[in-house]
Amino acid sequence: MNILQATLEAREGLYDAAKRRLKNVIAHPGSGNEEKFRAHKELARILDKTGEYQNVFEHLHKSAKLSSLLPEVTTVRLRNPAGG
C-alpha cells in the first residue's frame, strides 16, 4: 500500500514525500523481497524524474538483485534454465 501511495504522490509532484515513503519501505525489517524490489524500482524512477541521476543506478541494481529472489523469476528459470 505504501508503494502505491508513493506512486500517487509522485504523480502529484510530491516527490519528497514519495521518496521518504519508499525509503521507509526499503528500511523496514518487515518488508519482503517483492516489496523492496518494487520500492527500489519506483524510487529509481522518481530519482530519474527529479534529476538525481547519481542515485538512480544504485536502486536499479538493488532491484535487479532482489528480482532473482522473487518466486515468479525463480519458477521461470526452473522451467527454462537456458533462458530462451
N, CA, C and O atoms as a CHARMM CRD file, in Angstrom:
* protein
*
  336
    1    1 MET  N      0.82000  -1.19700   0.00000 PROA 1      0.00000
    2    1 MET  CA     0.00000   0.00000   0.00000 PROA 1      0.00000
    3    1 MET  C      0.86400   1.26100   0.00000 PROA 1      0.00000
    4    1 MET  O      0.52700   2.25100  -0.65100 PROA 1      0.00000
    5    2 ASN  N      1.98600   1.22100   0.73700 PROA 2      0.00000
    6    2 ASN  CA     2.87100   2.38200   0.77900 PROA 2      0.00000
    7    2 ASN  C      3.48400   2.68200  -0.58600 PROA 2      0.00000
    8    2 ASN  O      3.68800   3.84300  -0.93900 PROA 2      0.00000
    9    3 ILE  N      3.77500   1.63900  -1.34400 PROA 3      0.00000
   10    3 ILE  CA     4.37800   1.84800  -2.66300 PROA 3      0.00000
   11    3 ILE  C      3.36300   2.50200  -3.59600 PROA 3      0.00000
   12    3 ILE  O      3.70700   3.41800  -4.34300 PROA 3      0.00000
   13    4 LEU  N      2.13300   2.04400  -3.55700 PROA 4      0.00000
   14    4 LEU  CA     1.07500   2.65200  -4.36400 PROA 4      0.00000
   15    4 LEU  C      0.88000   4.11000  -3.96500 PROA 4      0.00000
   16    4 LEU  O      0.74000   4.97800  -4.82700 PROA 4      0.00000
   17    5 GLN  N      0.87100   4.37900  -2.67900 PROA 5      0.00000
   18    5 GLN  CA     0.69900   5.75200  -2.22500 PROA 5      0.00000
   19    5 GLN  C      1.86700   6.62800  -2.67900 PROA 5      0.00000
   20    5 GLN  O      1.66500   7.77800  -3.06800 PROA 5      0.00000
   21    6 ALA  N      3.07900   6.09100  -2.63300 PROA 6      0.00000
   22    6 ALA  CA     4.24700   6.84500  -3.09700 PROA 6      0.00000
   23    6 ALA  C      4.14200   7.13000  -4.59200 PROA 6      0.00000
   24    6 ALA  O      4.50400   8.21300  -5.05100 PROA 6      0.00000
   25    7 THR  N      3.64800   6.16000  -5.34300 PROA 7      0.00000
   26    7 THR  CA     3.46800   6.34700  -6.78100 PROA 7      0.00000
   27    7 THR  C      2.46800   7.48000  -7.04500 PROA 7      0.00000
   28    7 THR  O      2.68400   8.31900  -7.92000 PROA 7      0.00000
   29    8 LEU  N      1.39600   7.49200  -6.29400 PROA 8      0.00000
   30    8 LEU  CA     0.38900   8.55000  -6.44800 PROA 8      0.00000
   31    8 LEU  C      0.94600   9.90400  -6.02100 PROA 8      0.00000
   32    8 LEU  O      0.66800  10.92200  -6.65400 PROA 8      0.00000
   33    9 GLU  N      1.73400   9.91200  -4.94300 PROA 9      0.00000
   34    9 GLU  CA     2.36000  11.17000  -4.50700 PROA 9      0.00000
   35    9 GLU  C      3.28800  11.71100  -5.59100 PROA 9      0.00000
   36    9 GLU  O      3.28200  12.90600  -5.88500 PROA 9      0.00000
   37   10 ALA  N      4.08100  10.82400  -6.17900 PROA 10     0.00000
   38   10 ALA  CA     4.99400  11.25900  -7.23900 PROA 10     0.00000
   39   10 ALA  C      4.22400  11.80600  -8.43000 PROA 10     0.00000
   40   10 ALA  O      4.62500  12.79800  -9.03800 PROA 10     0.00000
   41   11 ARG  N      3.12600  11.16000  -8.75700 PROA 11     0.00000
   42   11 ARG  CA     2.29300  11.61100  -9.87500 PROA 11     0.00000
   43   11 ARG  C      1.77700  13.02900  -9.63700 PROA 11     0.00000
   44   11 ARG  O      1.59300  13.80100 -10.57800 PROA 11     0.00000
   45   12 GLU  N      1.54600  13.36000  -8.36000 PROA 12     0.00000
   46   12 GLU  CA     1.06200  14.69700  -7.99400 PROA 12     0.00000
   47   12 GLU  C      2.20300  15.69000  -7.77400 PROA 12     0.00000
   48   12 GLU  O      1.96800  16.84700  -7.42600 PROA 12     0.00000
   49   13 GLY  N      3.43800  15.23200  -7.97900 PROA 13     0.00000
   50   13 GLY  CA     4.58700  16.12300  -7.80900 PROA 13     0.00000
   51   13 GLY  C      5.11600  16.19300  -6.39200 PROA 13     0.00000
   52   13 GLY  O      5.97300  17.02500  -6.09300 PROA 13     0.00000
   53   14 LEU  N      4.62300  15.33800  -5.51800 PROA 14     0.00000
   54   14 LEU  CA     5.06700  15.30800  -4.11900 PROA 14     0.00000
   55   14 LEU  C      6.25500  14.35000  -3.98300 PROA 14     0.00000
   56   14 LEU  O      6.18100  13.33100  -3.29600 PROA 14     0.00000
   57   15 TYR  N      7.34600  14.70800  -4.65500 PROA 15     0.00000
   58   15 TYR  CA     8.49300  13.80500  -4.76900 PROA 15     0.00000
   59   15 TYR  C      9.17600  13.52300  -3.43200 PROA 15     0.00000
   60   15 TYR  O      9.56800  12.38800  -3.16100 PROA 15     0.00000
   61   16 ASP  N      9.31900  14.54200  -2.60400 PROA 16     0.00000
   62   16 ASP  CA     9.99200  14.32900  -1.31600 PROA 16     0.00000
   63   16 ASP  C      9.20700  13.34900  -0.44300 PROA 16     0.00000
   64   16 ASP  O      9.79200  12.47000   0.19000 PROA 16     0.00000
   65   17 ALA  N      7.90300  13.50100  -0.41200 PROA 17     0.00000
   66   17 ALA  CA     7.06300  12.58900   0.37500 PROA 17     0.00000
   67   17 ALA  C      7.14300  11.17600  -0.18900 PROA 17     0.00000
   68   17 ALA  O      7.21900  10.20500   0.56400 PROA 17     0.00000
   69   18 ALA  N      7.12600  11.06400  -1.50500 PROA 18     0.00000
   70   18 ALA  CA     7.19900   9.74200  -2.14700 PROA 18     0.00000
   71   18 ALA  C      8.53700   9.07300  -1.86400 PROA 18     0.00000
   72   18 ALA  O      8.57700   7.88800  -1.53500 PROA 18     0.00000
   73   19 LYS  N      9.62900   9.81600  -1.98800 PROA 19     0.00000
   74   19 LYS  CA    10.95700   9.25200  -1.72100 PROA 19     0.00000
   75   19 LYS  C     11.07000   8.80800  -0.26900 PROA 19     0.00000
   76   19 LYS  O     11.59900   7.73400   0.01800 PROA 19     0.00000
   77   20 ARG  N     10.57700   9.62400   0.63600 PROA 20     0.00000
   78   20 ARG  CA    10.61100   9.28700   2.06500 PROA 20     0.00000
   79   20 ARG  C      9.83800   8.00200   2.33000 PROA 20     0.00000
   80   20 ARG  O     10.30700   7.12500   3.05600 PROA 20     0.00000
   81   21 ARG  N      8.66400   7.89600   1.74500 PROA 21     0.00000
   82   21 ARG  CA     7.81500   6.71600   1.93500 PROA 21     0.00000
   83   21 ARG  C      8.50200   5.45800   1.38900 PROA 21     0.00000
   84   21 ARG  O      8.47900   4.41000   2.03400 PROA 21     0.00000
   85   22 LEU  N      9.10300   5.55900   0.22100 PROA 22     0.00000
   86   22 LEU  CA     9.77100   4.40000  -0.37900 PROA 22     0.00000
   87   22 LEU  C     11.01300   3.99600   0.41100 PROA 22     0.00000
   88   22 LEU  O     11.28700   2.80700   0.57300 PROA 22     0.00000
   89   23 LYS  N     11.75100   4.96600   0.89500 PROA 23     0.00000
   90   23 LYS  CA    12.92400   4.66100   1.72500 PROA 23     0.00000
   91   23 LYS  C     12.50500   3.96500   3.01500 PROA 23     0.00000
   92   23 LYS  O     13.22200   3.10100   3.51900 PROA 23     0.00000
   93   24 ASN  N     11.35400   4.33900   3.54400 PROA 24     0.00000
   94   24 ASN  CA    10.83800   3.66600   4.74400 PROA 24     0.00000
   95   24 ASN  C     10.48200   2.21200   4.44400 PROA 24     0.00000
   96   24 ASN  O     10.74800   1.33100   5.26000 PROA 24     0.00000
   97   25 VAL  N      9.89300   1.95900   3.29900 PROA 25     0.00000
   98   25 VAL  CA     9.56900   0.58500   2.90000 PROA 25     0.00000
   99   25 VAL  C     10.85200  -0.23500   2.79200 PROA 25     0.00000
  100   25 VAL  O     10.92200  -1.36200   3.28400 PROA 25     0.00000
  101   26 ILE  N     11.85600   0.33300   2.15200 PROA 26     0.00000
  102   26 ILE  CA    13.12500  -0.36700   1.96000 PROA 26     0.00000
  103   26 ILE  C     13.78800  -0.66800   3.29900 PROA 26     0.00000
  104   26 ILE  O     14.33700  -1.75400   3.48700 PROA 26     0.00000
  105   27 ALA  N     13.74300   0.27700   4.22400 PROA 27     0.00000
  106   27 ALA  CA    14.43000   0.13200   5.51000 PROA 27     0.00000
  107   27 ALA  C     13.66100  -0.72800   6.51200 PROA 27     0.00000
  108   27 ALA  O     14.24700  -1.24000   7.46500 PROA 27     0.00000
  109   28 HSD  N     12.36400  -0.88700   6.30400 PROA 28     0.00000
  110   28 HSD  CA    11.54000  -1.61400   7.27800 PROA 28     0.00000
  111   28 HSD  C     11.89900  -3.09700   7.27400 PROA 28     0.00000
  112   28 HSD  O     11.87100  -3.74200   6.22600 PROA 28     0.00000
  113   29 PRO  N     12.23900  -3.64200   8.45000 PROA 29     0.00000
  114   29 PRO  CA    12.63300  -5.05600   8.51000 PROA 29     0.00000
  115   29 PRO  C     11.51300  -6.02900   8.13700 PROA 29     0.00000
  116   29 PRO  O     11.78400  -7.18200   7.80300 PROA 29     0.00000
  117   30 GLY  N     10.27800  -5.58200   8.18800 PROA 30     0.00000
  118   30 GLY  CA     9.15800  -6.44400   7.84500 PROA 30     0.00000
  119   30 GLY  C      8.82500  -6.47000   6.36100 PROA 30     0.00000
  120   30 GLY  O      7.97300  -7.24700   5.93000 PROA 30     0.00000
  121   31 SER  N      9.48300  -5.63700   5.58400 PROA 31     0.00000
  122   31 SER  CA     9.22900  -5.61000   4.14200 PROA 31     0.00000
  123   31 SER  C      9.84100  -6.84800   3.49700 PROA 31     0.00000
  124   31 SER  O     10.98700  -7.20300   3.77300 PROA 31     0.00000
  125   32 GLY  N      9.06900  -7.49500   2.64400 PROA 32     0.00000
  126   32 GLY  CA     9.54500  -8.67500   1.94000 PROA 32     0.00000
  127   32 GLY  C     10.35200  -8.30000   0.70500 PROA 32     0.00000
  128   32 GLY  O     10.46300  -7.12600   0.35200 PROA 32     0.00000
  129   33 ASN  N     10.90800  -9.30700   0.06000 PROA 33     0.00000
  130   33 ASN  CA    11.72700  -9.07900  -1.13400 PROA 33     0.00000
  131   33 ASN  C     10.95600  -8.40100  -2.25400 PROA 33     0.00000
  132   33 ASN  O     11.48200  -7.51600  -2.92900 PROA 33     0.00000
  133   34 GLU  N      9.70300  -8.81600  -2.45400 PROA 34     0.00000
  134   34 GLU  CA     8.91400  -8.21300  -3.53200 PROA 34     0.00000
  135   34 GLU  C      8.63600  -6.74200  -3.25000 PROA 34     0.00000
  136   34 GLU  O      8.71800  -5.90900  -4.15300 PROA 34     0.00000
  137   35 GLU  N      8.30900  -6.42100  -2.01000 PROA 35     0.00000
  138   35 GLU  CA     8.06500  -5.02600  -1.63900 PROA 35     0.00000
  139   35 GLU  C      9.31800  -4.18200  -1.85200 PROA 35     0.00000
  140   35 GLU  O      9.26300  -3.09100  -2.41900 PROA 35     0.00000
  141   36 LYS  N     10.43500  -4.70400  -1.39100 PROA 36     0.00000
  142   36 LYS  CA    11.69300  -3.96200  -1.54100 PROA 36     0.00000
  143   36 LYS  C     12.07200  -3.81700  -3.01000 PROA 36     0.00000
  144   36 LYS  O     12.55100  -2.76500  -3.43200 PROA 36     0.00000
  145   37 PHE  N     11.85800  -4.87400  -3.78400 PROA 37     0.00000
  146   37 PHE  CA    12.11300  -4.82900  -5.22700 PROA 37     0.00000
  147   37 PHE  C     11.30700  -3.70200  -5.86600 PROA 37     0.00000
  148   37 PHE  O     11.85600  -2.87800  -6.59800 PROA 37     0.00000
  149   38 ARG  N     10.02800  -3.66800  -5.59300 PROA 38     0.00000
  150   38 ARG  CA     9.15500  -2.64200  -6.18800 PROA 38     0.00000
  151   38 ARG  C      9.50300  -1.24000  -5.68300 PROA 38     0.00000
  152   38 ARG  O      9.46700  -0.27400  -6.44600 PROA 38     0.00000
  153   39 ALA  N      9.84100  -1.13400  -4.39700 PROA 39     0.00000
  154   39 ALA  CA    10.19800   0.17600  -3.83100 PROA 39     0.00000
  155   39 ALA  C     11.47900   0.70600  -4.46900 PROA 39     0.00000
  156   39 ALA  O     11.55800   1.89100  -4.79500 PROA 39     0.00000
  157   40 HSD  N     12.47900  -0.14700  -4.65200 PROA 40     0.00000
  158   40 HSD  CA    13.72400   0.28800  -5.29700 PROA 40     0.00000
  159   40 HSD  C     13.46100   0.73000  -6.73400 PROA 40     0.00000
  160   40 HSD  O     14.00100   1.74500  -7.17200 PROA 40     0.00000
  161   41 LYS  N     12.63800  -0.01800  -7.47500 PROA 41     0.00000
  162   41 LYS  CA    12.33400   0.35500  -8.85800 PROA 41     0.00000
  163   41 LYS  C     11.60100   1.69000  -8.92700 PROA 41     0.00000
  164   41 LYS  O     11.92200   2.54300  -9.75600 PROA 41     0.00000
  165   42 GLU  N     10.62400   1.86200  -8.05700 PROA 42     0.00000
  166   42 GLU  CA     9.85900   3.11000  -8.05600 PROA 42     0.00000
  167   42 GLU  C     10.73400   4.28100  -7.61300 PROA 42     0.00000
  168   42 GLU  O     10.63600   5.37800  -8.16300 PROA 42     0.00000
  169   43 LEU  N     11.58100   4.04800  -6.62500 PROA 43     0.00000
  170   43 LEU  CA    12.47600   5.11100  -6.17500 PROA 43     0.00000
  171   43 LEU  C     13.44400   5.50100  -7.29200 PROA 43     0.00000
  172   43 LEU  O     13.72000   6.68600  -7.47700 PROA 43     0.00000
  173   44 ALA  N     13.95700   4.54000  -8.02700 PROA 44     0.00000
  174   44 ALA  CA    14.84000   4.84200  -9.15100 PROA 44     0.00000
  175   44 ALA  C     14.11700   5.69300 -10.19100 PROA 44     0.00000
  176   44 ALA  O     14.68900   6.63400 -10.74000 PROA 44     0.00000
  177   45 ARG  N     12.87100   5.36100 -10.45200 PROA 45     0.00000
  178   45 ARG  CA    12.07700   6.12900 -11.42500 PROA 45     0.00000
  179   45 ARG  C     11.89400   7.58100 -10.96600 PROA 45     0.00000
  180   45 ARG  O     12.01500   8.51500 -11.75800 PROA 45     0.00000
  181   46 ILE  N     11.60300   7.74900  -9.68200 PROA 46     0.00000
  182   46 ILE  CA    11.39400   9.09500  -9.14200 PROA 46     0.00000
  183   46 ILE  C     12.71000   9.87700  -9.13800 PROA 46     0.00000
  184   46 ILE  O     12.72900  11.06000  -9.47900 PROA 46     0.00000
  185   47 LEU  N     13.79300   9.23000  -8.76000 PROA 47     0.00000
  186   47 LEU  CA    15.09700   9.90000  -8.76000 PROA 47     0.00000
  187   47 LEU  C     15.47500  10.34100 -10.16900 PROA 47     0.00000
  188   47 LEU  O     16.03500  11.42100 -10.35500 PROA 47     0.00000
  189   48 ASP  N     15.17400   9.51600 -11.15000 PROA 48     0.00000
  190   48 ASP  CA    15.43500   9.88000 -12.54100 PROA 48     0.00000
  191   48 ASP  C     14.60200  11.09400 -12.92900 PROA 48     0.00000
  192   48 ASP  O     15.09600  12.03000 -13.55800 PROA 48     0.00000
  193   49 LYS  N     13.34700  11.06100 -12.54900 PROA 49     0.00000
  194   49 LYS  CA    12.42200  12.14700 -12.88900 PROA 49     0.00000
  195   49 LYS  C     12.84700  13.47800 -12.24500 PROA 49     0.00000
  196   49 LYS  O     12.62800  14.54700 -12.81400 PROA 49     0.00000
  197   50 THR  N     13.45800  13.39900 -11.05100 PROA 50     0.00000
  198   50 THR  CA    13.86700  14.62000 -10.34200 PROA 50     0.00000
  199   50 THR  C     15.31700  15.00400 -10.64000 PROA 50     0.00000
  200   50 THR  O     15.84700  15.94000 -10.04200 PROA 50     0.00000
  201   51 GLY  N     15.95800  14.28200 -11.56300 PROA 51     0.00000
  202   51 GLY  CA    17.30600  14.64300 -11.97100 PROA 51     0.00000
  203   51 GLY  C     18.40400  14.20000 -11.02600 PROA 51     0.00000
  204   51 GLY  O     19.53300  14.68400 -11.12000 PROA 51     0.00000
  205   52 GLU  N     18.09600  13.29700 -10.12400 PROA 52     0.00000
  206   52 GLU  CA    19.09700  12.79800  -9.17600 PROA 52     0.00000
  207   52 GLU  C     19.75000  11.54100  -9.74700 PROA 52     0.00000
  208   52 GLU  O     19.68900  10.45900  -9.16300 PROA 52     0.00000
  209   53 TYR  N     20.37000  11.72200 -10.89700 PROA 53     0.00000
  210   53 TYR  CA    20.87900  10.60000 -11.68600 PROA 53     0.00000
  211   53 TYR  C     21.96500   9.80100 -10.96600 PROA 53     0.00000
  212   53 TYR  O     22.10100   8.60000 -11.19700 PROA 53     0.00000
  213   54 GLN  N     22.73200  10.44900 -10.10300 PROA 54     0.00000
  214   54 GLN  CA    23.81500   9.76100  -9.41300 PROA 54     0.00000
  215   54 GLN  C     23.30700   8.65800  -8.48300 PROA 54     0.00000
  216   54 GLN  O     24.08300   7.79300  -8.07700 PROA 54     0.00000
  217   55 ASN  N     22.03000   8.67700  -8.14400 PROA 55     0.00000
  218   55 ASN  CA    21.46300   7.67600  -7.23500 PROA 55     0.00000
  219   55 ASN  C     20.57400   6.64400  -7.92400 PROA 55     0.00000
  220   55 ASN  O     20.17900   5.65200  -7.31100 PROA 55     0.00000
  221   56 VAL  N     20.26300   6.87500  -9.18200 PROA 56     0.00000
  222   56 VAL  CA    19.31800   6.00200  -9.88600 PROA 56     0.00000
  223   56 VAL  C     19.83700   4.57500  -9.98800 PROA 56     0.00000
  224   56 VAL  O     19.12700   3.63000  -9.64400 PROA 56     0.00000
  225   57 PHE  N     21.07100   4.41200 -10.45800 PROA 57     0.00000
  226   57 PHE  CA    21.57900   3.06000 -10.72200 PROA 57     0.00000
  227   57 PHE  C     21.76000   2.23600  -9.45800 PROA 57     0.00000
  228   57 PHE  O     21.64600   1.01100  -9.49700 PROA 57     0.00000
  229   58 GLU  N     22.04100   2.89200  -8.34200 PROA 58     0.00000
  230   58 GLU  CA    22.11900   2.16600  -7.06800 PROA 58     0.00000
  231   58 GLU  C     20.83000   1.40200  -6.81500 PROA 58     0.00000
  232   58 GLU  O     20.86000   0.23100  -6.43600 PROA 58     0.00000
  233   59 HSD  N     19.70200   2.06200  -7.02500 PROA 59     0.00000
  234   59 HSD  CA    18.41200   1.43300  -6.75700 PROA 59     0.00000
  235   59 HSD  C     18.01500   0.44800  -7.85600 PROA 59     0.00000
  236   59 HSD  O     17.34700  -0.54700  -7.57500 PROA 59     0.00000
  237   60 LEU  N     18.40600   0.70400  -9.07700 PROA 60     0.00000
  238   60 LEU  CA    18.14000  -0.26600 -10.14000 PROA 60     0.00000
  239   60 LEU  C     18.92700  -1.55900  -9.90900 PROA 60     0.00000
  240   60 LEU  O     18.40300  -2.65300 -10.11400 PROA 60     0.00000
  241   61 HSD  N     20.17800  -1.42900  -9.48400 PROA 61     0.00000
  242   61 HSD  CA    20.99000  -2.61400  -9.20500 PROA 61     0.00000
  243   61 HSD  C     20.42300  -3.40900  -8.03000 PROA 61     0.00000
  244   61 HSD  O     20.38900  -4.63900  -8.05700 PROA 61     0.00000
  245   62 LYS  N     19.98200  -2.69300  -7.00600 PROA 62     0.00000
  246   62 LYS  CA    19.39400  -3.38700  -5.84900 PROA 62     0.00000
  247   62 LYS  C     18.10100  -4.09300  -6.24100 PROA 62     0.00000
  248   62 LYS  O     17.83600  -5.20200  -5.77700 PROA 62     0.00000
  249   63 SER  N     17.30300  -3.46600  -7.08300 PROA 63     0.00000
  250   63 SER  CA    16.06000  -4.12200  -7.51200 PROA 63     0.00000
  251   63 SER  C     16.38000  -5.34500  -8.37300 PROA 63     0.00000
  252   63 SER  O     15.68500  -6.35800  -8.29500 PROA 63     0.00000
  253   64 ALA  N     17.41900  -5.25400  -9.18600 PROA 64     0.00000
  254   64 ALA  CA    17.80300  -6.40000 -10.02500 PROA 64     0.00000
  255   64 ALA  C     18.24100  -7.57800  -9.15900 PROA 64     0.00000
  256   64 ALA  O     17.88700  -8.72200  -9.44400 PROA 64     0.00000
  257   65 LYS  N     19.00500  -7.30700  -8.10600 PROA 65     0.00000
  258   65 LYS  CA    19.43300  -8.39000  -7.20400 PROA 65     0.00000
  259   65 LYS  C     18.22400  -9.02600  -6.52000 PROA 65     0.00000
  260   65 LYS  O     18.14600 -10.24700  -6.38400 PROA 65     0.00000
  261   66 LEU  N     17.29400  -8.19400  -6.09700 PROA 66     0.00000
  262   66 LEU  CA    16.10500  -8.71900  -5.42500 PROA 66     0.00000
  263   66 LEU  C     15.20800  -9.49000  -6.38800 PROA 66     0.00000
  264   66 LEU  O     14.52000 -10.42200  -5.97200 PROA 66     0.00000
  265   67 SER  N     15.20400  -9.12000  -7.65600 PROA 67     0.00000
  266   67 SER  CA    14.32500  -9.79200  -8.61600 PROA 67     0.00000
  267   67 SER  C     14.65400 -11.27500  -8.72900 PROA 67     0.00000
  268   67 SER  O     13.76700 -12.09600  -8.96300 PROA 67     0.00000
  269   68 SER  N     15.92100 -11.61300  -8.56500 PROA 68     0.00000
  270   68 SER  CA    16.30200 -13.02900  -8.66600 PROA 68     0.00000
  271   68 SER  C     15.77000 -13.85600  -7.50200 PROA 68     0.00000
  272   68 SER  O     15.78200 -15.08600  -7.55800 PROA 68     0.00000
  273   69 LEU  N     15.30400 -13.19400  -6.45300 PROA 69     0.00000
  274   69 LEU  CA    14.75400 -13.89800  -5.29100 PROA 69     0.00000
  275   69 LEU  C     13.24000 -14.04600  -5.34900 PROA 69     0.00000
  276   69 LEU  O     12.65000 -14.72400  -4.50800 PROA 69     0.00000
  277   70 LEU  N     12.60900 -13.41800  -6.33200 PROA 70     0.00000
  278   70 LEU  CA    11.15300 -13.46000  -6.42700 PROA 70     0.00000
  279   70 LEU  C     10.69700 -14.80200  -6.98300 PROA 70     0.00000
  280   70 LEU  O     11.31800 -15.33900  -7.90000 PROA 70     0.00000
  281   71 PRO  N      9.62000 -15.34200  -6.43300 PROA 71     0.00000
  282   71 PRO  CA     9.15300 -16.67500  -6.84500 PROA 71     0.00000
  283   71 PRO  C      8.87600 -16.79900  -8.33800 PROA 71     0.00000
  284   71 PRO  O      9.20800 -17.82000  -8.93900 PROA 71     0.00000
  285   72 GLU  N      8.27400 -15.78200  -8.94800 PROA 72     0.00000
  286   72 GLU  CA     7.93500 -15.89300 -10.36600 PROA 72     0.00000
  287   72 GLU  C      9.18600 -15.95300 -11.23000 PROA 72     0.00000
  288   72 GLU  O      9.18000 -16.62000 -12.26500 PROA 72     0.00000
  289   73 VAL  N     10.25200 -15.27900 -10.83900 PROA 73     0.00000
  290   73 VAL  CA    11.50200 -15.32700 -11.59300 PROA 73     0.00000
  291   73 VAL  C     12.16200 -16.68300 -11.41000 PROA 73     0.00000
  292   73 VAL  O     12.65200 -17.27700 -12.37100 PROA 73     0.00000
  293   74 THR  N     12.17600 -17.16900 -10.18100 PROA 74     0.00000
  294   74 THR  CA    12.76600 -18.47100  -9.89100 PROA 74     0.00000
  295   74 THR  C     12.02700 -19.57200 -10.63700 PROA 74     0.00000
  296   74 THR  O     12.66100 -20.48300 -11.16800 PROA 74     0.00000
  297   75 THR  N     10.69800 -19.50600 -10.68800 PROA 75     0.00000
  298   75 THR  CA     9.88800 -20.50800 -11.37000 PROA 75     0.00000
  299   75 THR  C     10.19500 -20.53300 -12.85900 PROA 75     0.00000
  300   75 THR  O     10.33400 -21.60800 -13.44200 PROA 75     0.00000
  301   76 VAL  N     10.30300 -19.37600 -13.47400 PROA 76     0.00000
  302   76 VAL  CA    10.60400 -19.30400 -14.90200 PROA 76     0.00000
  303   76 VAL  C     11.98100 -19.88800 -15.16900 PROA 76     0.00000
  304   76 VAL  O     12.15700 -20.61000 -16.15000 PROA 76     0.00000
  305   77 ARG  N     12.95400 -19.59600 -14.32800 PROA 77     0.00000
  306   77 ARG  CA    14.30300 -20.12600 -14.51700 PROA 77     0.00000
  307   77 ARG  C     14.31800 -21.64600 -14.37300 PROA 77     0.00000
  308   77 ARG  O     15.05000 -22.32700 -15.09100 PROA 77     0.00000
  309   78 LEU  N     13.52500 -22.17800 -13.46200 PROA 78     0.00000
  310   78 LEU  CA    13.48200 -23.62300 -13.28000 PROA 78     0.00000
  311   78 LEU  C     12.86500 -24.30900 -14.48000 PROA 78     0.00000
  312   78 LEU  O     13.30700 -25.38600 -14.88000 PROA 78     0.00000
  313   79 ARG  N     11.85000 -23.69400 -15.05600 PROA 79     0.00000
  314   79 ARG  CA    11.18300 -24.29200 -16.22200 PROA 79     0.00000
  315   79 ARG  C     12.04400 -24.19000 -17.47000 PROA 79     0.00000
  316   79 ARG  O     12.00100 -25.06500 -18.33400 PROA 79     0.00000
  317   80 ASN  N     12.82000 -23.12700 -17.56200 PROA 80     0.00000
  318   80 ASN  CA    13.60200 -22.89500 -18.76500 PROA 80     0.00000
  319   80 ASN  C     14.99500 -22.43000 -18.36300 PROA 80     0.00000
  320   80 ASN  O     15.28500 -21.23800 -18.47100 PROA 80     0.00000
  321   81 PRO  N     15.86500 -23.32000 -17.90700 PROA 81     0.00000
  322   81 PRO  CA    17.17900 -22.91800 -17.41000 PROA 81     0.00000
  323   81 PRO  C     18.07300 -22.26100 -18.45600 PROA 81     0.00000
  324   81 PRO  O     19.00100 -21.53300 -18.10400 PROA 81     0.00000
  325   82 ALA  N     17.80700 -22.50800 -19.73400 PROA 82     0.00000
  326   82 ALA  CA    18.61500 -21.89000 -20.78800 PROA 82     0.00000
  327   82 ALA  C     18.26400 -20.42700 -20.99300 PROA 82     0.00000
  328   82 ALA  O     19.02600 -19.68800 -21.61700 PROA 82     0.00000
  329   83 GLY  N     17.10200 -19.99400 -20.46900 PROA 83     0.00000
  330   83 GLY  CA    16.68700 -18.61500 -20.58100 PROA 83     0.00000
  331   83 GLY  C     16.11000 -18.23500 -21.92800 PROA 83     0.00000
  332   83 GLY  O     15.87700 -17.05000 -22.16900 PROA 83     0.00000
  333   84 GLY  N     15.87400 -19.17100 -22.80100 PROA 84     0.00000
  334   84 GLY  CA    15.36600 -18.80100 -24.11900 PROA 84     0.00000
  335   84 GLY  C     14.33600 -19.68100 -24.55400 PROA 84     0.00000
  336   84 GLY  O     13.79900 -19.51000 -25.64800 PROA 84     0.00000
